Amino acid sequence: MSKLLVVGTVAFDAIETPFGKTDKILGGAATYISLSAAQFGVKPGIVSVVGGDFPKEYLKKLNEKNINTEGIEIVEDGKTFFWKGKYHNDLNTRDTLITDLNVLADFNPVVPKEFMDAEFLMLGNLHPAVQMSVINQLAKRPKLIVLDTMNFWMDNALDLLMEVIAKIDVITINDEEARQLSGEYSLVKAAHKIHKMGPKYVVIKKGEHGALLFNNGNVFFAPALPLEEVFDPTGAGDTFAGGFIGHMARTGDISFENMKRAVICGSNLASFSVEKFGTERMESLTNDEIQKRLLQFKLLTQFEIELN
Amino acid sequence: MSKLLVVGTVAFDAIETPFGKTDKILGGAATYISLSAAQFGVKPGIVSVVGGDFPKEYLKKLNEKNINTEGIEIVEDGKTFFWKGKYHNDLNTRDTLITDLNVLADFNPVVPKEFMDAEFLMLGNLHPAVQMSVINQLAKRPKLIVLDTMNFWMDNALDLLMEVIAKIDVITINDEEARQLSGEYSLVKAAHKIHKMGPKYVVIKKGEHGALLFNNGNVFFAPALPLEEVFDPTGAGDTFAGGFIGHMARTGDISFENMKRAVICGSNLASFSVEKFGTERMESLTNDEIQKRLLQFKLLTQFEIELN
């Protein structure tokens, strides 16, 4: 079991889908990533920031899942990052209604001593300056650094983002972001260009259409599990990233063969996350359920064919 | 090797993509299906109609690929069905500029004697009345009937289409059409409803996102091969169907396990079809190339993971 450090937002989300709506509930990239990674028996440590309004019971909930919250700074007179979004009927698109950065606006991340020698580092989606600061604080270069980011940073902090991208091993972005970052429509060409920016491994997330893993000439595809109903897609991408890094940290094996398993694990965990609002499904999820669904992924994709 | 009968259009296509444009070239659903199925060593017979303007060399070209064109009626004083379309920059959407039904408007299909006992029947996309007529002409119910159709017939001949759907074993339609036919957004639910209309097997084609094969509770996914460049998507769906039925007819095995291989074969053949304009790539395609790409499909999808 390797040490896993997760950087990202810990937040309040308010979500509206065609199936209902929530008040402020627990959310944030680091939350979803850690809940997902923790399913693999690793004990992730989070680096993040919240306000004095953040319920202690949420931290306790994370601790009970073996997530170390020592690196979550609490700004007592500040307010927690808040996101409010509304999904369209197809659940594939959404409008952001509110983004209150609050304490995130002046966040200076501090890596706890215990995680200075983390072997696996997951940089969840937030300002590339924060991501870079964490990379620079670590005593030793981790075995594997995975970066998640989004179009917002390409639009608003591209130079800094490119510096971070040059330093990491695996980038996970969605298809539209891969196209924006590379200027290529073909995802094969996009991955090729992104390789040249630094990352040896490029994971392109296509939502309900699965995810592609590229490694200079090699390509592997993990489908999304076809579901009767998607209830709430919030956090699915982060849960995918958490399943990916969770499997990697559990096994400690950073080969391409093992990364194939990691994207399947990511897709597996994400398929649960969307079944209920927010983090609800991830909180009740058991290893037995994960194993059963892994078998479904095998049935979904594995075939025997003779070459002649 | 089983006898395969293919019903569908044999046509002139004029295609415009961001990479160039063609004059009237050989096209049509039955053409693409048969060229694809013929790669599997079966000798498909086509039932279709063309006008006196249809070049004899096109028929000869099909014959050279072991395709029986005896069932292609030639209306000497008529004109061949003509379709002209223009693809948008993303190559995922297109505008139909011209659809001249011509001889197709009064087409009464006649199944050649040699194919009255066909064990495999592929009903390519055309008027459901023509599809029904062919089903009714056959001396014996084929071992497997596969139907391809499109939203146009759902809009304009739904009752008749539903009668055909009730009689067939496998339906292949794209995701939007599956949603229209079932009234369900979720493809899992859509497939479930379509099962109830008759077909035991439902294949939902998602273009560059692959295809799903449903069989009451079982589901299998065949990805599309990620390509550097898609040159011309015309006929990709028909080529997929041809690879599917070609594999089925070659093996004669209509089990779900073998159908998994058939959708992989369909996806494999379709990945070639889009590499050049019209039928060009299918005409030069060799078995060696097909086998090599089949290996790519294995590398793309196969993984080893231990359940614990």
Interface residues (C-beta under 8 A of the other chain):
Chain A: N89 D90 Y185 S186 L187 V188 K189 K206 H209 G210 L212 N218 V219 F220 F221 P223 P226 L227 E228 E229 V230 E257 K260 R261 I264 N287 Q291 L294 L295 K298 L299 L300 T301 Q302 F303 E304 I305 L307 N308
Chain B: N89 D90 Y185 S186 L187 V188 K189 K206 H209 G210 L212 N218 V219 F220 F221 P223 P226 L227 E228 E229 V230 E257 K260 R261 I264 N287 Q291 L294 L295 K298 L299 L300 T301 Q302 F303 E304 I305 L307 N308
